[in-house]
Amino acid sequence: LMVVAMNAAAQPIGFPVPLDGFALTKGEVKGYQRDDIEGAVTRQFCPNCGTHMFTRAPALADAIIIKVGTLDDPSIYDGPDTINFACDARAYHRLPDDKPVF
């Protein structure tokens, strides 16, 4: 239920980008990190509307995870390389046959 609570959906779609290739060109973000989980990620939101924009994960310290829906042009994202957390898929989810499933 935490994924649903944080994303308003069962399947957040994001992709990692190396920090050295990323720049926030306008505005600022506010972060939230749970203090009851060791190594918790930091979720970053628009301070004006609350939209979840980025995630920073300790295990991926040299990258930032960008939410696809926040891109100016989401068509540049052509789909995932892997299907993660497939065990949580619902009957209505269509998983691609040509991607590794975890």
C-alpha angles and dihedrals in degrees: 000000000000092000090052091047094050098039107024085233139071093238120047111198115211139137133210121245124188110254090231088062096045132086130169099222100186137026130350139271133223121220135220125192125178112237095202095067124070111231093010119177122246113236115205122209139185104261091216104050104012096238112161103237110162143013126208115199126194089221089056099041095154095054143053123220111228122203108235093220091062095060118110086227110025090179089081087073106081099185140283128310091212138019109232129192091015088159087074094053117125126221091261094056113102110210117200116245094216099061132079110258124214 
